[in-house]
Every structure is written in C-alpha cells, then in structure tokens.
Amino acid sequence: MINIDEQKEEFEKSIDFLKKELAGIRTGRANPKIVENILVDSYGTKTQLKQLASITVPEARTLLIQPWDKNITKDIEKAINQAGIGISPVADGNNIRLTMPAMTEESRKDFVKIINEKAENSRISIRQVRDKIKEEIIKQEKNKELTEDDRYQLIKDLDELTKKYNEQVKEIADAKEKEVMSI
C-alpha cells in the first residue's frame, strides 16, 4: 500500500526549486544569489560564477565579484551581460562591480509577474506529483492491493497534502512580492 508521507520529498523538490528561482529575482538591494548561478564559459566549460569568484556585498546596492583567476574577468563580465539580469558589470582592474539600479514602479510590476509565473510553475509541478501518486493509488485498487475505502482515504490525504504545499507556494510568492514592492 502506498504511503503518502513517503511522497513528501517530491513535493519538497517543487518548493525548494521555487525558493531558488525566487532568490535570483532582484529587489533593489544587492544579493549574491542574483548572480551566483550565472554560467560562465571559462576554460572550455560552463561553470557557475560562485565556483569561480567570491561575491560580496560591500554596500547595500553593490555587488563585488573577485575572480580567483584574474584571467577570466572578461569571461565573467560577458556572462553577466548575457544573463539578462538588467545590471551592467563594471570591471575595475581585477574586480567586477555591479550596482543595482533603483527599481521603478514598472520594473517592480514586471518582477511581480515573473514571481507569479514561477509560483504557477511550482503549482503545476505539485499537481503533476499529485496526479502521479493518484494514478498509483487507483492502480493499486484495481490490482486489489487496496480497498475502496483505503483509496478514498488515501486520495483525501493526498489532496490535503497538496493543498498544504500549494499554500506554501502562495506564502513564499506573497513574501517575495512584498519584498519587491517595498521601496
């Protein structure tokens, strides 16, 4: 018989992915997560920026990227430009500075749309997990591994769990939206 609690890991993956995706959305304040996963083409392979340089926040709206190998400064600069994060890198010697531009009302609304899209993608992922588990429950009932009452109880438990994770998605998205909209 299928155990709903054992399936939580699949739901958690959707929540974790959403958190990582939203961490990369800028809010006007400097946050290393905005750039740390940008892929830099260096030494013939694509490598995450956080593996090639230290990323610090010397001021509230400035990121300082200090490559460990000074020869890849241009590669990092190019990758940041291509990432489409809306911030132009400024190389000063061996370091790269990113100054977060002040966000306009329009850019804030655009980021809220992106947040809502990512939240919806997370909800879709949760529904897909739910549907997969539900199919397994129905299959087990057809194979006489479950009674009809067990099936109803398992589906009820599954729906409650799905609702809980969807509420988590809403809370995470609402918190990020509030962060983006605050000046």
ChimeraX attribute file (.defattr): number of C-alpha atoms within 10 A of each C-alpha:
attribute: neighborCount
match mode: 1-to-1
recipient: residues
	/A:1	12
	/A:2	15
	/A:3	11
	/A:4	16
	/A:5	10
	/A:6	8
	/A:7	15
	/A:8	15
	/A:9	10
	/A:10	14
	/A:11	21
	/A:12	13
	/A:13	14
	/A:14	20
	/A:15	22
	/A:16	13
	/A:17	13
	/A:18	21
	/A:19	18
	/A:20	12
	/A:21	15
	/A:22	21
	/A:23	15
	/A:24	17
	/A:25	19
	/A:26	22
	/A:27	25
	/A:28	21
	/A:29	19
	/A:30	22
	/A:31	21
	/A:32	20
	/A:33	17
	/A:34	17
	/A:35	23
	/A:36	18
	/A:37	15
	/A:38	20
	/A:39	20
	/A:40	24
	/A:41	16
	/A:42	17
	/A:43	9
	/A:44	7
	/A:45	9
	/A:46	12
	/A:47	15
	/A:48	17
	/A:49	21
	/A:50	18
	/A:51	14
	/A:52	21
	/A:53	20
	/A:54	15
	/A:55	21
	/A:56	15
	/A:57	16
	/A:58	11
	/A:59	11
	/A:60	12
	/A:61	16
	/A:62	19
	/A:63	23
	/A:64	22
	/A:65	27
	/A:66	17
	/A:67	20
	/A:68	14
	/A:69	10
	/A:70	13
	/A:71	11
	/A:72	18
	/A:73	23
	/A:74	14
	/A:75	14
	/A:76	25
	/A:77	20
	/A:78	15
	/A:79	20
	/A:80	21
	/A:81	14
	/A:82	13
	/A:83	13
	/A:84	9
	/A:85	14
	/A:86	12
	/A:87	14
	/A:88	17
	/A:89	20
	/A:90	13
	/A:91	16
	/A:92	9
	/A:93	8
	/A:94	15
	/A:95	18
	/A:96	21
	/A:97	21
	/A:98	20
	/A:99	19
	/A:100	19
	/A:101	15
	/A:102	12
	/A:103	17
	/A:104	12
	/A:105	12
	/A:106	9
	/A:107	14
	/A:108	20
	/A:109	15
	/A:110	12
	/A:111	21
	/A:112	21
	/A:113	13
	/A:114	15
	/A:115	22
	/A:116	17
	/A:117	13
	/A:118	19
	/A:119	25
	/A:120	17
	/A:121	14
	/A:122	24
	/A:123	24
	/A:124	14
	/A:125	17
	/A:126	23
	/A:127	17
	/A:128	14
	/A:129	18
	/A:130	21
	/A:131	13
	/A:132	11
	/A:133	19
	/A:134	19
	/A:135	12
	/A:136	14
	/A:137	23
	/A:138	18
	/A:139	14
	/A:140	16
	/A:141	17
	/A:142	12
	/A:143	10
	/A:144	10
	/A:145	15
	/A:146	18
	/A:147	13
	/A:148	13
	/A:149	10
	/A:150	14
	/A:151	20
	/A:152	14
	/A:153	12
	/A:154	21
	/A:155	18
	/A:156	12
	/A:157	14
	/A:158	21
	/A:159	15
	/A:160	12
	/A:161	18
	/A:162	19
	/A:163	15
	/A:164	12
	/A:165	20
	/A:166	21
	/A:167	13
	/A:168	14
	/A:169	23
	/A:170	17
	/A:171	13
	/A:172	18
	/A:173	22
	/A:174	16
	/A:175	12
	/A:176	22
	/A:177	21
	/A:178	13
	/A:179	15
	/A:180	22
	/A:181	18
	/A:182	10
	/A:183	13
